[in-house]
Amino acid sequence: MFLIGMAKLPCIPPEKLASILEKCGFELERISGSHHFYHNPETKKSTVVPFHGYDVPKGLLNEILKEARISREEFFDKKG
């Protein structure tokens, strides 16, 4: 049986990750160089998305999701 919560994370463009964060209630707080800082006023959680011209690696994506307290299930739901 395949569980969506156990699915491997893909490498995704930073623009797509930013869109997912916004769908989860995060707002762009500020930009410093190539780093976009997002904050969720409801959960009081913050995270940073690097816009370096290439996809966000799986490991970093996993850390960002942990920091933002977004489950893999919610990530795949919002990703579409």
Buried (B, 14 or more C-beta within 10 A) or exposed (E): EEEEEEEEBEEBEBEBBBBBBBBBBBEEEEEEEEEBBBBBEEEEBEBEBBBEEEBBEEEBBBEBBEEBEBEBEBBBBBBE
